[in-house]
């Protein structure tokens, strides 16, 4: 029995028990393997629910569990660190017919994945406020994430968590920063993503600012979120 055959059978409920697999008494381990196979899928499904609680709340726990079973078998972890697993969940949702009536759901999942990535990103030293001048250049901290959507994903996220009113149809861009140990979300103005893209490209603060855009709120969110660092040579 090869490792590949074992892995394939583990995630395919219709697959037969791999040949040569026996219990401690040397008997075919059919029932034992079926239990183990089920426990693996259940454990991974529970891990996915913990990683995407808002997505689960939108579709309901029972439906999410069934959907997670499909995802687990199509996109099993490739890394022993379960905390990094789930980057392909949003694309999976885009092609999963039963949630086609929830077109915003993949972007909500992207927002939750961005929070996870920010939480596990490397630390960095924020730039000193005294360095903020029109001609200064900055780098974005490893913890920074930007999620843009044609849907009100920030409002959906807050409403689902019981922290905001019912969402109104509109596009929203959300900044993810990590000022301490926990990531936080900031709803951005429509021109803010272009401003962030300019900074990330190495433009000065002045060069990155779109014409007519008041950067005060966005710059405040970046500074309080520890999102700006010194540019790397």
N, C-alpha and C positions, 0 to 999 in steps of 0.2 A: 504493500500500500504506500503510495507516495503522499507527500504533504499536500500537493495540489488536489489529489483525489479526495482527501479528507476534507479540505477546505470547501471544495465544490459541494460535496454531500452535506456538509454542515449547514449550508445556507439554501439548500434546495430540498424542501419538504417531500417532494415526490421522488427524490433520488434514493436508490437502495443504500443500505448500510455498506460502507467500504469493505471489500474482502479482507479477511485477516484480522478484523477487529473482534476481539473476544473479551469476555469478562474475566474476573480473577480466577474463575474455575475452568477457564479454557473454553467456555461455551460461546456461541455467536452472541455478540452484544447488541442485538437488535433493539430491544426495549430500552436498554440503558442509553444507547446512542440517540434514540428518539427523544428521550427526556433531556439529554444534554443539548441536543439540537434546538429543542424548544426553549430551553433556559437561555441559550445564547441570544436568540432573537428577542426574547422578552427583555433581557437585560439591556441590549442595545436600544430597543424601543423606548425603554424607560430613560436611558441616558439622553436620547434625542428629545424626549418630552421635557426633561430638565433644562436642556440647552435652548429650546424654543417654546417657552411657556405661553407667550402671547399667541403664537401661531396655534398652539394646542387649544387655547381658550376660544379662539375664533371658530374652529371647526368642531370642538367638543372632544372630550377625552377618548370616548369609544371610537370615534371616527379616526382620530389621530393615531391611536394604537394600530388600527388596521392599515392605515396609510404608511405608518412607520415600518410595518412588516415588509411592505413592498420596497421601501427605500433601503432597508437594511440588506435585503437580498440583492438589490441592484448595485448598491454603493457601500459595501462593507468597509470597515476601517482598514486603512493601509499603514497605519502608524499605531504603535502601542499606547500612545497618549490620546485617550478618548477625548480630552478637552479640545483637541485640534480637529476632530472629526465633525463633518456637517457642512463643509464649504460648498458641497454640491447639492445641498438640500433645496435651495431656492431654484436652481435650474431644473431640478427634479419636479418641483411643484408646477413649473411652467408647462411641463409636458404630461402632467397627471390629469387625465380627463375629469375625474370626479370633483376637482376644485376649479374647473374652468369658469364657473360662475362667480368666482372670487378673484378677479384679475389683480387685485392689490396684494393678495396673499404672498406671492413670491418676494415682493419688495419688503413686506413686513419681516419675512424670514431673513432677508439680506440685512435688515436693520438689526435684528437679534444676533446674526452672525458677526456683524461689525462690532457689537458690544463685546462679544466673546473674544474676538481677535484683539481688541483694544485692551481688554483685561489681561491677556497673556503676552502682550507686546513688551519689548525691552524698555527698561527705564532710560530716561535721558535728563539732561540738565536744562531747565527752562531758561530762556534768555532774560536778562535783567531788563526791567521796564525802562531804565535809563538809555538802553540801546535803541529804543524806538524812535527813529528819525525817518523822514521821507526817503532818504537815500540808502537806508540800511537794507540788507538782504538777510533772509532767514531761511531755515530749513524747517519742515514740519516734523514734529516728534513721531517716533515709531508707533505711538498709541493713537494717532489721528486717523480717523476714517470719515469718508463722506459718502452718503447714500442719497442719490437723487431718484425721484420717482414722479411719474405723471399722476400719482394718487396721493391722498393725504395720509401718508404712512405715519407721520408723527402723531397726528390726531387719532388715527386708528389705534396706534400703540397706547396712547394715553387713555382713550375711551375704554378700551378693552381691560385695562388695568384699574378702571374706576377712578381715573385721575383727570378726566377732561370731558367736555361736552361731546355730543354726537358730531362726527366729522362732517364737514362740508366738502363737496367735490372741488378739488384743486390740487395742483402739483405742489409737492413739497420736497425740499432738500434739507437733510439733517446732518449736522456735524457731531461726530463722536470724539470726545476728549477724555483724558483720565487725569484729573488734577491730583488725585491721591492714589488710593487703591481701587476705587470703584469708578468705572466709566460713567459718563453722563451725556445726555442728548441735548442739543441746542437746535431749535428750528431756525433756519437761515433765511435771509432775504433772497429774492430771485437772482440778484447779481453776485451774491457771495461766492458761489462755486467758481465763477470766472476769476474772482479775486484770489481764491485759494490756489487755483491752477497756476496763476501768475507767480505767486510766491514759491510754489513747488518747482517751477521752471527756473528759478533763480533771479527773477525780476526784483527790482527794488520795491519798497512799499509804494512809492509813488507810481512806478511803472505798472504795477499789478492792479492798481485801483481803476476800475471801469469809470468812464466819464459819467459824472452825475451821481456816483454811488457814495453814500455816507458810510464809511467803514467803521464808525465808532462801535456799534453793537457787535459786529463780527470780530473786530480786533479785541474788544473786551472779552468775548467768549474764548478767543484763542489764548489770551494772556492768563485769564483765570483758570483755564483748563490745562495750563502748562504745555500748550501745543506748539509753541515756537522755540526753536533752538538755534544755536549758532550754525551757520552753513559749514559743511565739511569741505576741506581743501580738495 
